[in-house]
Amino acid sequence: MGLWTLLEGCLLLTNALAILNEDRFLAPRGWSFSEFSGGTAKSFKGQLIGLIYATQYMRVPLILLNTICIIVKLVSG
């Protein structure tokens, strides 16, 4: 396992977090950001919800990173 494989895994995990929909997936399970905007944001669940919302705001850089990853895979084989 090399560094490139580790970076690809992190990119795939970030993509998975970025596509989660709040209305369909997060809110019915009690993972809505509005529920954790108070004092419980310091808990592990609150930190995880913050991470999910941070990755959703990073969609444009994710598109660029995915494009770079695809080009490198096409060039290197």
HTML snippet that shows the backbone in 3Dmol.js (N, CA, C, O; Angstrom):
<script src="https://3Dmol.org/build/3Dmol-min.js"></script>
<div id="view" style="width:600px;height:400px;position:relative"></div>
<script>
const pdb = `
ATOM      1  N   MET A   1       0.850  -1.180   0.000  1.00  0.00           N
ATOM      2  CA  MET A   1       0.000   0.000   0.000  1.00  0.00           C
ATOM      3  C   MET A   1       0.888   1.233   0.000  1.00  0.00           C
ATOM      4  O   MET A   1       1.692   1.438   0.910  1.00  0.00           O
ATOM      5  N   GLY A   2       0.736   2.022  -1.000  1.00  0.00           N
ATOM      6  CA  GLY A   2       1.548   3.214  -1.117  1.00  0.00           C
ATOM      7  C   GLY A   2       0.796   4.465  -0.719  1.00  0.00           C
ATOM      8  O   GLY A   2      -0.366   4.431  -0.315  1.00  0.00           O
ATOM      9  N   LEU A   3       1.496   5.549  -0.848  1.00  0.00           N
ATOM     10  CA  LEU A   3       0.912   6.848  -0.503  1.00  0.00           C
ATOM     11  C   LEU A   3      -0.249   7.184  -1.440  1.00  0.00           C
ATOM     12  O   LEU A   3      -1.258   7.745  -1.013  1.00  0.00           O
ATOM     13  N   TRP A   4      -0.096   6.834  -2.725  1.00  0.00           N
ATOM     14  CA  TRP A   4      -1.146   7.140  -3.698  1.00  0.00           C
ATOM     15  C   TRP A   4      -2.444   6.397  -3.339  1.00  0.00           C
ATOM     16  O   TRP A   4      -3.529   6.969  -3.440  1.00  0.00           O
ATOM     17  N   THR A   5      -2.335   5.144  -2.927  1.00  0.00           N
ATOM     18  CA  THR A   5      -3.506   4.366  -2.539  1.00  0.00           C
ATOM     19  C   THR A   5      -4.176   4.972  -1.311  1.00  0.00           C
ATOM     20  O   THR A   5      -5.403   5.012  -1.232  1.00  0.00           O
ATOM     21  N   LEU A   6      -3.394   5.434  -0.370  1.00  0.00           N
ATOM     22  CA  LEU A   6      -3.939   6.078   0.826  1.00  0.00           C
ATOM     23  C   LEU A   6      -4.670   7.375   0.463  1.00  0.00           C
ATOM     24  O   LEU A   6      -5.748   7.651   0.989  1.00  0.00           O
ATOM     25  N   LEU A   7      -4.085   8.164  -0.432  1.00  0.00           N
ATOM     26  CA  LEU A   7      -4.729   9.411  -0.864  1.00  0.00           C
ATOM     27  C   LEU A   7      -6.023   9.129  -1.620  1.00  0.00           C
ATOM     28  O   LEU A   7      -7.004   9.855  -1.462  1.00  0.00           O
ATOM     29  N   GLU A   8      -6.030   8.085  -2.437  1.00  0.00           N
ATOM     30  CA  GLU A   8      -7.251   7.718  -3.142  1.00  0.00           C
ATOM     31  C   GLU A   8      -8.343   7.277  -2.170  1.00  0.00           C
ATOM     32  O   GLU A   8      -9.513   7.612  -2.356  1.00  0.00           O
ATOM     33  N   GLY A   9      -7.970   6.541  -1.153  1.00  0.00           N
ATOM     34  CA  GLY A   9      -8.941   6.121  -0.146  1.00  0.00           C
ATOM     35  C   GLY A   9      -9.538   7.300   0.595  1.00  0.00           C
ATOM     36  O   GLY A   9     -10.742   7.336   0.849  1.00  0.00           O
ATOM     37  N   CYS A  10      -8.699   8.266   0.943  1.00  0.00           N
ATOM     38  CA  CYS A  10      -9.200   9.480   1.617  1.00  0.00           C
ATOM     39  C   CYS A  10     -10.124  10.264   0.701  1.00  0.00           C
ATOM     40  O   CYS A  10     -11.131  10.811   1.150  1.00  0.00           O
ATOM     41  N   LEU A  11      -9.786  10.319  -0.585  1.00  0.00           N
ATOM     42  CA  LEU A  11     -10.626  11.021  -1.552  1.00  0.00           C
ATOM     43  C   LEU A  11     -11.977  10.326  -1.703  1.00  0.00           C
ATOM     44  O   LEU A  11     -13.007  10.994  -1.794  1.00  0.00           O
ATOM     45  N   LEU A  12     -11.985   9.004  -1.731  1.00  0.00           N
ATOM     46  CA  LEU A  12     -13.246   8.263  -1.823  1.00  0.00           C
ATOM     47  C   LEU A  12     -14.108   8.462  -0.576  1.00  0.00           C
ATOM     48  O   LEU A  12     -15.326   8.601  -0.685  1.00  0.00           O
ATOM     49  N   LEU A  13     -13.497   8.478   0.588  1.00  0.00           N
ATOM     50  CA  LEU A  13     -14.242   8.716   1.826  1.00  0.00           C
ATOM     51  C   LEU A  13     -14.825  10.129   1.852  1.00  0.00           C
ATOM     52  O   LEU A  13     -15.960  10.329   2.285  1.00  0.00           O
ATOM     53  N   THR A  14     -14.056  11.092   1.395  1.00  0.00           N
ATOM     54  CA  THR A  14     -14.541  12.473   1.338  1.00  0.00           C
ATOM     55  C   THR A  14     -15.694  12.603   0.352  1.00  0.00           C
ATOM     56  O   THR A  14     -16.661  13.319   0.610  1.00  0.00           O
ATOM     57  N   ASN A  15     -15.589  11.903  -0.787  1.00  0.00           N
ATOM     58  CA  ASN A  15     -16.697  11.906  -1.746  1.00  0.00           C
ATOM     59  C   ASN A  15     -17.950  11.294  -1.141  1.00  0.00           C
ATOM     60  O   ASN A  15     -19.056  11.785  -1.368  1.00  0.00           O
ATOM     61  N   ALA A  16     -17.782  10.225  -0.374  1.00  0.00           N
ATOM     62  CA  ALA A  16     -18.934   9.572   0.255  1.00  0.00           C
ATOM     63  C   ALA A  16     -19.617  10.499   1.252  1.00  0.00           C
ATOM     64  O   ALA A  16     -20.845  10.518   1.334  1.00  0.00           O
ATOM     65  N   LEU A  17     -18.847  11.258   2.002  1.00  0.00           N
ATOM     66  CA  LEU A  17     -19.437  12.197   2.963  1.00  0.00           C
ATOM     67  C   LEU A  17     -20.092  13.381   2.260  1.00  0.00           C
ATOM     68  O   LEU A  17     -21.083  13.921   2.752  1.00  0.00           O
ATOM     69  N   ALA A  18     -19.550  13.788   1.117  1.00  0.00           N
ATOM     70  CA  ALA A  18     -20.055  14.975   0.434  1.00  0.00           C
ATOM     71  C   ALA A  18     -21.401  14.739  -0.235  1.00  0.00           C
ATOM     72  O   ALA A  18     -22.149  15.693  -0.452  1.00  0.00           O
ATOM     73  N   ILE A  19     -21.728  13.498  -0.567  1.00  0.00           N
ATOM     74  CA  ILE A  19     -22.981  13.259  -1.284  1.00  0.00           C
ATOM     75  C   ILE A  19     -24.154  12.932  -0.366  1.00  0.00           C
ATOM     76  O   ILE A  19     -25.266  12.717  -0.848  1.00  0.00           O
ATOM     77  N   LEU A  20     -23.928  12.890   0.946  1.00  0.00           N
ATOM     78  CA  LEU A  20     -25.035  12.604   1.863  1.00  0.00           C
ATOM     79  C   LEU A  20     -26.029  13.762   1.854  1.00  0.00           C
ATOM     80  O   LEU A  20     -25.646  14.921   2.011  1.00  0.00           O
ATOM     81  N   ASN A  21     -27.292  13.442   1.672  1.00  0.00           N
ATOM     82  CA  ASN A  21     -28.339  14.445   1.611  1.00  0.00           C
ATOM     83  C   ASN A  21     -28.961  14.611   2.998  1.00  0.00           C
ATOM     84  O   ASN A  21     -29.296  13.629   3.662  1.00  0.00           O
ATOM     85  N   GLU A  22     -29.109  15.854   3.420  1.00  0.00           N
ATOM     86  CA  GLU A  22     -29.654  16.091   4.757  1.00  0.00           C
ATOM     87  C   GLU A  22     -31.118  15.700   4.855  1.00  0.00           C
ATOM     88  O   GLU A  22     -31.520  15.068   5.832  1.00  0.00           O
ATOM     89  N   ASP A  23     -31.919  16.060   3.872  1.00  0.00           N
ATOM     90  CA  ASP A  23     -33.359  15.803   3.951  1.00  0.00           C
ATOM     91  C   ASP A  23     -33.684  14.314   3.860  1.00  0.00           C
ATOM     92  O   ASP A  23     -34.578  13.837   4.559  1.00  0.00           O
ATOM     93  N   ARG A  24     -32.985  13.585   3.022  1.00  0.00           N
ATOM     94  CA  ARG A  24     -33.317  12.177   2.813  1.00  0.00           C
ATOM     95  C   ARG A  24     -32.606  11.236   3.766  1.00  0.00           C
ATOM     96  O   ARG A  24     -33.165  10.209   4.149  1.00  0.00           O
ATOM     97  N   PHE A  25     -31.390  11.566   4.153  1.00  0.00           N
ATOM     98  CA  PHE A  25     -30.600  10.608   4.920  1.00  0.00           C
ATOM     99  C   PHE A  25     -30.288  11.064   6.343  1.00  0.00           C
ATOM    100  O   PHE A  25     -30.471  10.300   7.290  1.00  0.00           O
ATOM    101  N   LEU A  26     -29.825  12.286   6.500  1.00  0.00           N
ATOM    102  CA  LEU A  26     -29.338  12.726   7.809  1.00  0.00           C
ATOM    103  C   LEU A  26     -30.454  13.099   8.778  1.00  0.00           C
ATOM    104  O   LEU A  26     -30.430  12.672   9.932  1.00  0.00           O
ATOM    105  N   ALA A  27     -31.417  13.877   8.339  1.00  0.00           N
ATOM    106  CA  ALA A  27     -32.479  14.352   9.241  1.00  0.00           C
ATOM    107  C   ALA A  27     -33.345  13.220   9.800  1.00  0.00           C
ATOM    108  O   ALA A  27     -33.646  13.247  10.994  1.00  0.00           O
ATOM    109  N   PRO A  28     -33.765  12.222   9.003  1.00  0.00           N
ATOM    110  CA  PRO A  28     -34.569  11.143   9.599  1.00  0.00           C
ATOM    111  C   PRO A  28     -33.826  10.331  10.662  1.00  0.00           C
ATOM    112  O   PRO A  28     -34.461   9.689  11.498  1.00  0.00           O
ATOM    113  N   ARG A  29     -32.513  10.349  10.641  1.00  0.00           N
ATOM    114  CA  ARG A  29     -31.725   9.600  11.615  1.00  0.00           C
ATOM    115  C   ARG A  29     -31.271  10.460  12.791  1.00  0.00           C
ATOM    116  O   ARG A  29     -30.540   9.990  13.663  1.00  0.00           O
ATOM    117  N   GLY A  30     -31.702  11.714  12.815  1.00  0.00           N
ATOM    118  CA  GLY A  30     -31.340  12.601  13.909  1.00  0.00           C
ATOM    119  C   GLY A  30     -29.955  13.212  13.766  1.00  0.00           C
ATOM    120  O   GLY A  30     -29.354  13.622  14.760  1.00  0.00           O
ATOM    121  N   TRP A  31     -29.438  13.278  12.540  1.00  0.00           N
ATOM    122  CA  TRP A  31     -28.102  13.814  12.306  1.00  0.00           C
ATOM    123  C   TRP A  31     -28.163  15.171  11.609  1.00  0.00           C
ATOM    124  O   TRP A  31     -27.243  15.525  10.871  1.00  0.00           O
ATOM    125  N   SER A  32     -29.211  15.918  11.828  1.00  0.00           N
ATOM    126  CA  SER A  32     -29.363  17.223  11.201  1.00  0.00           C
ATOM    127  C   SER A  32     -28.450  18.236  11.885  1.00  0.00           C
ATOM    128  O   SER A  32     -28.227  18.163  13.094  1.00  0.00           O
ATOM    129  N   PHE A  33     -27.930  19.169  11.117  1.00  0.00           N
ATOM    130  CA  PHE A  33     -27.018  20.167  11.666  1.00  0.00           C
ATOM    131  C   PHE A  33     -27.756  21.129  12.597  1.00  0.00           C
ATOM    132  O   PHE A  33     -27.162  21.658  13.537  1.00  0.00           O
ATOM    133  N   SER A  34     -29.033  21.355  12.345  1.00  0.00           N
ATOM    134  CA  SER A  34     -29.795  22.279  13.195  1.00  0.00           C
ATOM    135  C   SER A  34     -29.995  21.713  14.604  1.00  0.00           C
ATOM    136  O   SER A  34     -30.160  22.475  15.557  1.00  0.00           O
ATOM    137  N   GLU A  35     -29.981  20.393  14.742  1.00  0.00           N
ATOM    138  CA  GLU A  35     -30.143  19.788  16.060  1.00  0.00           C
ATOM    139  C   GLU A  35     -28.870  19.904  16.901  1.00  0.00           C
ATOM    140  O   GLU A  35     -28.937  19.851  18.129  1.00  0.00           O
ATOM    141  N   PHE A  36     -27.731  20.059  16.263  1.00  0.00           N
ATOM    142  CA  PHE A  36     -26.463  20.075  16.984  1.00  0.00           C
ATOM    143  C   PHE A  36     -25.770  21.429  16.934  1.00  0.00           C
ATOM    144  O   PHE A  36     -24.560  21.509  17.141  1.00  0.00           O
ATOM    145  N   SER A  37     -26.507  22.477  16.666  1.00  0.00           N
ATOM    146  CA  SER A  37     -25.893  23.801  16.639  1.00  0.00           C
ATOM    147  C   SER A  37     -25.740  24.390  18.044  1.00  0.00           C
ATOM    148  O   SER A  37     -25.106  25.430  18.220  1.00  0.00           O
ATOM    149  N   GLY A  38     -26.315  23.731  19.023  1.00  0.00           N
ATOM    150  CA  GLY A  38     -26.239  24.224  20.403  1.00  0.00           C
ATOM    151  C   GLY A  38     -24.979  23.766  21.105  1.00  0.00           C
ATOM    152  O   GLY A  38     -23.903  23.728  20.507  1.00  0.00           O
ATOM    153  N   GLY A  39     -25.112  23.422  22.359  1.00  0.00           N
ATOM    154  CA  GLY A  39     -23.966  23.057  23.177  1.00  0.00           C
ATOM    155  C   GLY A  39     -23.468  21.643  22.983  1.00  0.00           C
ATOM    156  O   GLY A  39     -22.398  21.301  23.487  1.00  0.00           O
ATOM    157  N   THR A  40     -24.209  20.804  22.266  1.00  0.00           N
ATOM    158  CA  THR A  40     -23.776  19.414  22.082  1.00  0.00           C
ATOM    159  C   THR A  40     -22.860  19.243  20.877  1.00  0.00           C
ATOM    160  O   THR A  40     -22.587  18.115  20.469  1.00  0.00           O
ATOM    161  N   ALA A  41     -22.385  20.334  20.306  1.00  0.00           N
ATOM    162  CA  ALA A  41     -21.509  20.240  19.135  1.00  0.00           C
ATOM    163  C   ALA A  41     -20.120  19.731  19.519  1.00  0.00           C
ATOM    164  O   ALA A  41     -19.324  19.403  18.639  1.00  0.00           O
ATOM    165  N   LYS A  42     -19.818  19.661  20.800  1.00  0.00           N
ATOM    166  CA  LYS A  42     -18.511  19.175  21.241  1.00  0.00           C
ATOM    167  C   LYS A  42     -18.452  17.648  21.322  1.00  0.00           C
ATOM    168  O   LYS A  42     -17.369  17.080  21.461  1.00  0.00           O
ATOM    169  N   SER A  43     -19.591  16.988  21.238  1.00  0.00           N
ATOM    170  CA  SER A  43     -19.612  15.534  21.317  1.00  0.00           C
ATOM    171  C   SER A  43     -19.064  14.939  20.019  1.00  0.00           C
ATOM    172  O   SER A  43     -18.880  15.644  19.027  1.00  0.00           O
ATOM    173  N   PHE A  44     -18.809  13.632  20.044  1.00  0.00           N
ATOM    174  CA  PHE A  44     -18.283  12.962  18.852  1.00  0.00           C
ATOM    175  C   PHE A  44     -19.284  13.030  17.703  1.00  0.00           C
ATOM    176  O   PHE A  44     -18.898  13.247  16.555  1.00  0.00           O
ATOM    177  N   LYS A  45     -20.563  12.845  18.007  1.00  0.00           N
ATOM    178  CA  LYS A  45     -21.598  12.907  16.979  1.00  0.00           C
ATOM    179  C   LYS A  45     -21.689  14.319  16.394  1.00  0.00           C
ATOM    180  O   LYS A  45     -21.860  14.480  15.185  1.00  0.00           O
ATOM    181  N   GLY A  46     -21.578  15.322  17.232  1.00  0.00           N
ATOM    182  CA  GLY A  46     -21.592  16.695  16.750  1.00  0.00           C
ATOM    183  C   GLY A  46     -20.389  17.015  15.884  1.00  0.00           C
ATOM    184  O   GLY A  46     -20.508  17.721  14.883  1.00  0.00           O
ATOM    185  N   GLN A  47     -19.225  16.494  16.268  1.00  0.00           N
ATOM    186  CA  GLN A  47     -18.016  16.703  15.459  1.00  0.00           C
ATOM    187  C   GLN A  47     -18.140  16.005  14.107  1.00  0.00           C
ATOM    188  O   GLN A  47     -17.707  16.539  13.086  1.00  0.00           O
ATOM    189  N   LEU A  48     -18.730  14.812  14.104  1.00  0.00           N
ATOM    190  CA  LEU A  48     -18.910  14.070  12.854  1.00  0.00           C
ATOM    191  C   LEU A  48     -19.891  14.782  11.928  1.00  0.00           C
ATOM    192  O   LEU A  48     -19.683  14.823  10.715  1.00  0.00           O
ATOM    193  N   ILE A  49     -20.947  15.337  12.487  1.00  0.00           N
ATOM    194  CA  ILE A  49     -21.905  16.099  11.682  1.00  0.00           C
ATOM    195  C   ILE A  49     -21.240  17.348  11.113  1.00  0.00           C
ATOM    196  O   ILE A  49     -21.488  17.711   9.963  1.00  0.00           O
ATOM    197  N   GLY A  50     -20.404  18.003  11.900  1.00  0.00           N
ATOM    198  CA  GLY A  50     -19.653  19.148  11.395  1.00  0.00           C
ATOM    199  C   GLY A  50     -18.722  18.768  10.262  1.00  0.00           C
ATOM    200  O   GLY A  50     -18.564  19.529   9.307  1.00  0.00           O
ATOM    201  N   LEU A  51     -18.099  17.594  10.355  1.00  0.00           N
ATOM    202  CA  LEU A  51     -17.230  17.109   9.283  1.00  0.00           C
ATOM    203  C   LEU A  51     -18.022  16.844   8.012  1.00  0.00           C
ATOM    204  O   LEU A  51     -17.560  17.158   6.915  1.00  0.00           O
ATOM    205  N   ILE A  52     -19.210  16.269   8.150  1.00  0.00           N
ATOM    206  CA  ILE A  52     -20.053  16.006   6.984  1.00  0.00           C
ATOM    207  C   ILE A  52     -20.425  17.313   6.289  1.00  0.00           C
ATOM    208  O   ILE A  52     -20.364  17.406   5.063  1.00  0.00           O
ATOM    209  N   TYR A  53     -20.807  18.312   7.062  1.00  0.00           N
ATOM    210  CA  TYR A  53     -21.186  19.591   6.459  1.00  0.00           C
ATOM    211  C   TYR A  53     -19.983  20.332   5.881  1.00  0.00           C
ATOM    212  O   TYR A  53     -20.122  21.061   4.899  1.00  0.00           O
ATOM    213  N   ALA A  54     -18.821  20.157   6.470  1.00  0.00           N
ATOM    214  CA  ALA A  54     -17.617  20.780   5.909  1.00  0.00           C
ATOM    215  C   ALA A  54     -17.268  20.173   4.555  1.00  0.00           C
ATOM    216  O   ALA A  54     -16.865  20.887   3.637  1.00  0.00           O
ATOM    217  N   THR A  55     -17.420  18.865   4.429  1.00  0.00           N
ATOM    218  CA  THR A  55     -17.122  18.242   3.138  1.00  0.00           C
ATOM    219  C   THR A  55     -18.157  18.608   2.088  1.00  0.00           C
ATOM    220  O   THR A  55     -17.844  18.636   0.898  1.00  0.00           O
ATOM    221  N   GLN A  56     -19.391  18.888   2.508  1.00  0.00           N
ATOM    222  CA  GLN A  56     -20.394  19.288   1.531  1.00  0.00           C
ATOM    223  C   GLN A  56     -20.114  20.683   0.974  1.00  0.00           C
ATOM    224  O   GLN A  56     -20.508  20.986  -0.152  1.00  0.00           O
ATOM    225  N   TYR A  57     -19.448  21.521   1.736  1.00  0.00           N
ATOM    226  CA  TYR A  57     -19.087  22.843   1.236  1.00  0.00           C
ATOM    227  C   TYR A  57     -17.835  22.803   0.360  1.00  0.00           C
ATOM    228  O   TYR A  57     -17.545  23.770  -0.344  1.00  0.00           O
ATOM    229  N   MET A  58     -17.105  21.713   0.396  1.00  0.00           N
ATOM    230  CA  MET A  58     -15.866  21.585  -0.379  1.00  0.00           C
ATOM    231  C   MET A  58     -16.092  20.828  -1.693  1.00  0.00           C
ATOM    232  O   MET A  58     -15.202  20.111  -2.149  1.00  0.00           O
ATOM    233  N   ARG A  59     -17.244  20.974  -2.289  1.00  0.00           N
ATOM    234  CA  ARG A  59     -17.555  20.204  -3.498  1.00  0.00           C
ATOM    235  C   ARG A  59     -16.728  20.627  -4.700  1.00  0.00           C
ATOM    236  O   ARG A  59     -16.308  19.765  -5.472  1.00  0.00           O
ATOM    237  N   VAL A  60     -16.478  21.904  -4.889  1.00  0.00           N
ATOM    238  CA  VAL A  60     -15.692  22.350  -6.047  1.00  0.00           C
ATOM    239  C   VAL A  60     -14.250  21.846  -5.957  1.00  0.00           C
ATOM    240  O   VAL A  60     -13.739  21.336  -6.954  1.00  0.00           O
ATOM    241  N   PRO A  61     -13.568  21.963  -4.811  1.00  0.00           N
ATOM    242  CA  PRO A  61     -12.233  21.357  -4.740  1.00  0.00           C
ATOM    243  C   PRO A  61     -12.263  19.837  -4.897  1.00  0.00           C
ATOM    244  O   PRO A  61     -11.314  19.254  -5.421  1.00  0.00           O
ATOM    245  N   LEU A  62     -13.332  19.193  -4.453  1.00  0.00           N
ATOM    246  CA  LEU A  62     -13.442  17.751  -4.644  1.00  0.00           C
ATOM    247  C   LEU A  62     -13.561  17.394  -6.119  1.00  0.00           C
ATOM    248  O   LEU A  62     -12.995  16.396  -6.564  1.00  0.00           O
ATOM    249  N   ILE A  63     -14.282  18.189  -6.867  1.00  0.00           N
ATOM    250  CA  ILE A  63     -14.388  17.946  -8.308  1.00  0.00           C
ATOM    251  C   ILE A  63     -13.010  18.063  -8.954  1.00  0.00           C
ATOM    252  O   ILE A  63     -12.646  17.247  -9.800  1.00  0.00           O
ATOM    253  N   LEU A  64     -12.251  19.073  -8.555  1.00  0.00           N
ATOM    254  CA  LEU A  64     -10.903  19.245  -9.107  1.00  0.00           C
ATOM    255  C   LEU A  64      -9.986  18.089  -8.708  1.00  0.00           C
ATOM    256  O   LEU A  64      -9.224  17.596  -9.540  1.00  0.00           O
ATOM    257  N   LEU A  65     -10.047  17.656  -7.463  1.00  0.00           N
ATOM    258  CA  LEU A  65      -9.216  16.540  -7.019  1.00  0.00           C
ATOM    259  C   LEU A  65      -9.596  15.239  -7.718  1.00  0.00           C
ATOM    260  O   LEU A  65      -8.726  14.439  -8.062  1.00  0.00           O
ATOM    261  N   ASN A  66     -10.887  15.028  -7.926  1.00  0.00           N
ATOM    262  CA  ASN A  66     -11.328  13.845  -8.656  1.00  0.00           C
ATOM    263  C   ASN A  66     -10.843  13.874 -10.102  1.00  0.00           C
ATOM    264  O   ASN A  66     -10.440  12.842 -10.639  1.00  0.00           O
ATOM    265  N   THR A  67     -10.879  15.040 -10.733  1.00  0.00           N
ATOM    266  CA  THR A  67     -10.404  15.175 -12.102  1.00  0.00           C
ATOM    267  C   THR A  67      -8.904  14.895 -12.189  1.00  0.00           C
ATOM    268  O   THR A  67      -8.448  14.209 -13.104  1.00  0.00           O
ATOM    269  N   ILE A  68      -8.143  15.426 -11.236  1.00  0.00           N
ATOM    270  CA  ILE A  68      -6.705  15.164 -11.204  1.00  0.00           C
ATOM    271  C   ILE A  68      -6.430  13.682 -11.006  1.00  0.00           C
ATOM    272  O   ILE A  68      -5.542  13.121 -11.648  1.00  0.00           O
ATOM    273  N   CYS A  69      -7.178  13.055 -10.131  1.00  0.00           N
ATOM    274  CA  CYS A  69      -7.007  11.628  -9.866  1.00  0.00           C
ATOM    275  C   CYS A  69      -7.306  10.799 -11.115  1.00  0.00           C
ATOM    276  O   CYS A  69      -6.581   9.851 -11.415  1.00  0.00           O
ATOM    277  N   ILE A  70      -8.355  11.146 -11.834  1.00  0.00           N
ATOM    278  CA  ILE A  70      -8.703  10.429 -13.059  1.00  0.00           C
ATOM    279  C   ILE A  70      -7.631  10.607 -14.117  1.00  0.00           C
ATOM    280  O   ILE A  70      -7.264   9.652 -14.801  1.00  0.00           O
ATOM    281  N   ILE A  71      -7.128  11.824 -14.255  1.00  0.00           N
ATOM    282  CA  ILE A  71      -6.082  12.084 -15.272  1.00  0.00           C
ATOM    283  C   ILE A  71      -4.815  11.320 -14.933  1.00  0.00           C
ATOM    284  O   ILE A  71      -4.190  10.741 -15.821  1.00  0.00           O
ATOM    285  N   VAL A  72      -4.426  11.307 -13.673  1.00  0.00           N
ATOM    286  CA  VAL A  72      -3.221  10.578 -13.274  1.00  0.00           C
ATOM    287  C   VAL A  72      -3.407   9.082 -13.523  1.00  0.00           C
ATOM    288  O   VAL A  72      -2.481   8.412 -13.981  1.00  0.00           O
ATOM    289  N   LYS A  73      -4.589   8.558 -13.227  1.00  0.00           N
ATOM    290  CA  LYS A  73      -4.862   7.140 -13.468  1.00  0.00           C
ATOM    291  C   LYS A  73      -4.822   6.821 -14.963  1.00  0.00           C
ATOM    292  O   LYS A  73      -4.327   5.765 -15.358  1.00  0.00           O
ATOM    293  N   LEU A  74      -5.339   7.722 -15.791  1.00  0.00           N
ATOM    294  CA  LEU A  74      -5.327   7.494 -17.239  1.00  0.00           C
ATOM    295  C   LEU A  74      -3.904   7.535 -17.797  1.00  0.00           C
ATOM    296  O   LEU A  74      -3.557   6.741 -18.672  1.00  0.00           O
ATOM    297  N   VAL A  75      -3.091   8.445 -17.301  1.00  0.00           N
ATOM    298  CA  VAL A  75      -1.724   8.604 -17.802  1.00  0.00           C
ATOM    299  C   VAL A  75      -0.819   7.468 -17.330  1.00  0.00           C
ATOM    300  O   VAL A  75      -0.041   6.911 -18.104  1.00  0.00           O
ATOM    301  N   SER A  76      -0.938   7.135 -16.039  1.00  0.00           N
ATOM    302  CA  SER A  76      -0.032   6.142 -15.468  1.00  0.00           C
ATOM    303  C   SER A  76      -0.477   4.701 -15.705  1.00  0.00           C
ATOM    304  O   SER A  76       0.328   3.775 -15.611  1.00  0.00           O
ATOM    305  N   GLY A  77      -1.725   4.522 -16.005  1.00  0.00           N
ATOM    306  CA  GLY A  77      -2.213   3.170 -16.300  1.00  0.00           C
ATOM    307  C   GLY A  77      -2.773   2.558 -15.132  1.00  0.00           C
ATOM    308  O   GLY A  77      -3.233   1.418 -15.193  1.00  0.00           O
TER     309      GLY A  77
END
`;
const viewer = $3Dmol.createViewer("view");
viewer.addModel(pdb, "pdb");
viewer.setStyle({}, {cartoon: {color: "spectrum"}});
viewer.zoomTo();
viewer.render();
</script>
